Amino acid sequence: MMGIESNPEIHLKTKAKTKKLVKIASDIREIVGDDTTFQISKILNLQTQYDVSQSVMYGYFGELEDMGMIKHIMNDGPSKIYKLGEIKFRKEDLFKEEEE
């Protein structure tokens, strides 16, 4: 699969799951701003916004990493440091087809 698609994981999720993960990645990008590196502890408050437990949020972070939307750089004590991936989505385009 690597010869055909460089990031096949992004295509192996259901449409609803992909939309949720893209929305989370977009929210992370808004929180982080221009700085592309961030600690998980800085964005963990998204769990209250999505009304999920901390373990579920960590699961989402793992899936975002699998999809290439965030990349693990290093561990810094109890918190991991990540970098935003190169895949970018605009929130306006996320649910565009539902409006039409």
Order of alpha helices (4+ residues) and beta strands (2+ residues): alpha-beta-alpha-alpha-alpha-beta-beta-alpha-alpha
